[in-house]
Each structure stands twice: as C-alpha cells, then as structure tokens.
Amino acid sequence: MFANKLRITLADGNREHPVVKSWLDQFFMRNFTGPGGFDDTLVLADGELEAGHTVSRQEVEARLETWLRGRRCIPLTARVIVR
C-alpha cells in the first residue's frame, strides 16, 4: 500500500530543510478525516512520508504549501518541494 517514499522539504532562498513532522501529521490527518485524496499516507519523521500510488506528488506540494501559508507557518517566499 505505501509503495512511494517521499521526502518533503521547505525551500526558502538558498536554504532547504525537512517539513516538521507535527505539521505533516496535522495536514495528513486532517485530509484523512476530510477529502479522501491523501488516505494512503503515513508520516514517518520530519520530511518523511510513505504514500500509495494514488497520492500525487504535485498535489501534495500545492495543497501542503497552501495549508501552511494559510496558517502562517511559512513565509510567502518559501516553497514546498516533494521528491
């Protein structure tokens, strides 16, 4: 079920660091109880996520970045990168 191992980082300028595990937990649990798009995910650690084949890397980037900005966790210049 969790065939993809994803690395999720925040890039701001020349710096890049893993997204905090608690942020990932909140985001993916919220989506687990709401929209079904991210049901097949398991947060392992800061910046580490296992996901099923139905989870889109691009959708994770876009939605997580929007969610973090809406909660003012990241500046407008930061980008979420999923590898």
Backbone as CSV, one residue per row, in Angstrom:
resi,resn,N_x,N_y,N_z,CA_x,CA_y,CA_z,C_x,C_y,C_z
1,MET,0.826,-1.194,0.000,0.000,0.000,0.000,0.870,1.258,0.000
2,PHE,1.929,1.320,0.808,2.774,2.507,0.874,4.032,2.281,0.040
3,ALA,3.866,2.304,-1.266,4.947,1.956,-2.186,5.920,3.109,-2.435
4,ASN,5.485,4.347,-2.229,6.325,5.510,-2.519,6.876,6.108,-1.232
5,LYS,8.154,6.375,-1.227,8.784,7.060,-0.103,9.070,8.483,-0.556
6,LEU,8.417,9.438,0.072,8.539,10.835,-0.332,9.337,11.625,0.697
7,ARG,10.122,12.549,0.208,10.879,13.477,1.049,10.254,14.842,0.823
8,ILE,9.805,15.485,1.906,9.110,16.768,1.808,9.935,17.829,2.528
9,THR,10.360,18.838,1.767,11.196,19.894,2.335,10.604,21.265,2.053
10,LEU,11.080,22.240,2.825,10.749,23.648,2.598,11.991,24.333,2.072
11,ALA,11.844,25.042,0.977,12.952,25.787,0.394,12.633,27.270,0.497
12,ASP,13.597,28.022,1.029,13.450,29.471,1.130,14.818,30.080,0.864
13,GLY,14.945,30.687,-0.291,16.252,31.197,-0.690,17.182,30.037,-0.981
14,ASN,18.373,30.070,-0.401,19.356,29.007,-0.603,19.238,27.896,0.441
15,ARG,18.292,28.014,1.351,18.148,27.023,2.427,17.012,26.060,2.126
16,GLU,17.215,24.812,2.521,16.183,23.796,2.375,16.256,22.903,3.611
17,HIS,15.079,22.651,4.216,15.046,21.792,5.402,13.758,20.980,5.415
18,PRO,13.769,19.833,6.119,12.586,18.972,6.151,11.398,19.673,6.811
19,VAL,10.203,19.364,6.324,8.979,19.877,6.947,8.816,19.157,8.291
20,VAL,8.467,19.909,9.304,8.319,19.385,10.663,7.249,18.287,10.696
21,LYS,7.552,17.201,11.387,6.647,16.054,11.471,5.267,16.446,11.995
22,SER,5.205,17.293,13.007,3.895,17.677,13.566,3.031,18.394,12.532
23,TRP,3.640,19.185,11.646,2.882,19.842,10.573,2.351,18.799,9.602
24,LEU,3.209,17.835,9.241,2.775,16.782,8.325,1.665,15.947,8.950
25,ASP,1.815,15.609,10.230,0.772,14.845,10.928,-0.565,15.579,10.883
26,GLN,-0.548,16.865,11.209,-1.789,17.651,11.211,-2.400,17.717,9.823
27,PHE,-1.587,17.980,8.819,-2.091,18.118,7.461,-2.689,16.814,6.951
28,PHE,-1.952,15.724,7.066,-2.438,14.468,6.501,-3.559,13.852,7.321
29,MET,-3.589,14.047,8.633,-4.716,13.549,9.431,-5.975,14.360,9.116
30,ARG,-5.818,15.654,8.915,-6.959,16.498,8.546,-7.531,16.026,7.222
31,ASN,-6.652,15.718,6.287,-7.108,15.242,4.987,-7.630,13.814,5.065
32,PHE,-7.143,13.049,6.026,-7.644,11.686,6.207,-9.100,11.718,6.651
33,THR,-9.445,12.675,7.499,-10.814,12.756,8.004,-11.730,13.560,7.090
34,GLY,-11.163,14.242,6.112,-11.954,15.042,5.181,-11.860,14.464,3.787
35,PRO,-11.220,15.178,2.852,-11.078,14.666,1.488,-10.314,13.349,1.471
36,GLY,-10.667,12.451,0.584,-10.053,11.136,0.534,-8.763,11.056,-0.247
37,GLY,-8.290,12.146,-0.809,-7.117,12.112,-1.667,-5.841,11.652,-1.011
38,PHE,-5.706,11.869,0.290,-4.464,11.530,0.970,-4.648,10.414,1.992
39,ASP,-5.645,9.584,1.808,-5.885,8.478,2.743,-4.712,7.514,2.811
40,ASP,-4.025,7.308,1.713,-2.936,6.334,1.649,-1.589,6.968,1.981
41,THR,-1.476,7.554,3.176,-0.223,8.182,3.584,0.129,7.777,5.002
42,LEU,1.420,7.795,5.290,1.927,7.514,6.627,3.132,8.411,6.862
43,VAL,3.011,9.328,7.833,4.110,10.220,8.177,5.076,9.445,9.074
44,LEU,6.364,9.461,8.721,7.366,8.714,9.477,8.210,9.592,10.392
45,ALA,8.641,10.749,9.882,9.533,11.642,10.624,9.514,12.998,9.935
46,ASP,10.325,13.933,10.443,10.431,15.226,9.777,10.756,15.009,8.308
47,GLY,9.896,15.504,7.430,10.137,15.454,5.998,10.007,14.094,5.349
48,GLU,9.562,13.068,6.077,9.478,11.724,5.513,8.044,11.217,5.516
49,LEU,7.608,10.756,4.345,6.237,10.287,4.166,6.244,9.064,3.262
50,GLU,5.469,8.067,3.627,5.222,6.948,2.736,3.817,7.117,2.195
51,ALA,3.628,6.815,0.923,2.340,7.054,0.278,2.036,5.968,-0.744
52,GLY,0.752,5.775,-0.979,0.304,4.842,-2.002,0.441,5.445,-3.387
53,HIS,0.174,4.625,-4.397,0.307,5.072,-5.787,-0.695,6.157,-6.174
54,THR,-1.796,6.288,-5.451,-2.815,7.274,-5.813,-2.478,8.676,-5.321
55,VAL,-1.441,8.809,-4.501,-1.069,10.117,-3.953,-0.151,10.817,-4.948
56,SER,-0.574,12.004,-5.385,0.171,12.779,-6.375,1.173,13.706,-5.683
57,ARG,2.442,13.606,-6.103,3.495,14.474,-5.557,3.156,15.956,-5.778
58,GLN,2.658,16.276,-6.967,2.324,17.662,-7.286,1.165,18.171,-6.417
59,GLU,0.182,17.314,-6.173,-0.941,17.721,-5.345,-0.508,17.921,-3.896
60,VAL,0.387,17.068,-3.403,0.909,17.239,-2.045,1.625,18.583,-1.945
61,GLU,2.483,18.884,-2.914,3.211,20.162,-2.906,2.249,21.344,-2.848
62,ALA,1.307,21.364,-3.755,0.392,22.507,-3.857,-0.495,22.650,-2.620
63,ARG,-1.115,21.558,-2.204,-2.046,21.645,-1.071,-1.340,21.912,0.250
64,LEU,-0.194,21.259,0.478,0.532,21.469,1.726,1.050,22.894,1.807
65,GLU,1.580,23.417,0.712,2.076,24.795,0.692,0.946,25.781,0.993
66,THR,-0.196,25.597,0.374,-1.360,26.459,0.631,-1.805,26.364,2.087
67,TRP,-1.839,25.156,2.619,-2.266,24.918,4.004,-1.301,25.582,4.992
68,LEU,0.005,25.429,4.763,0.993,26.036,5.662,0.958,27.557,5.598
69,ARG,0.768,28.110,4.405,0.668,29.573,4.279,-0.595,30.101,4.953
70,GLY,-1.688,29.379,4.811,-2.941,29.796,5.430,-2.859,29.834,6.945
71,ARG,-1.993,29.028,7.523,-1.796,29.009,8.969,-0.599,29.847,9.392
72,ARG,-0.014,30.540,8.424,1.132,31.424,8.640,2.325,30.692,9.259
73,CYS,2.522,29.448,8.848,3.663,28.652,9.314,4.910,28.922,8.485
74,ILE,4.705,29.367,7.235,5.835,29.617,6.342,5.660,30.979,5.689
75,PRO,6.768,31.626,5.320,6.672,32.915,4.629,6.228,32.738,3.180
76,LEU,5.818,33.815,2.570,5.355,33.779,1.179,6.460,33.358,0.211
77,THR,7.699,33.534,0.601,8.809,33.194,-0.282,9.176,31.712,-0.237
78,ALA,8.673,30.984,0.739,9.021,29.561,0.892,8.210,28.701,-0.072
79,ARG,8.821,27.586,-0.491,8.147,26.625,-1.365,8.264,25.241,-0.751
80,VAL,7.230,24.441,-0.931,7.258,23.044,-0.522,7.761,22.234,-1.713
81,ILE,8.727,21.360,-1.463,9.274,20.501,-2.505,9.096,19.048,-2.072
82,VAL,8.533,18.240,-2.961,8.329,16.817,-2.694,9.168,16.041,-3.695
83,ARG,10.012,15.150,-3.187,10.862,14.305,-4.032,10.580,12.859,-3.736
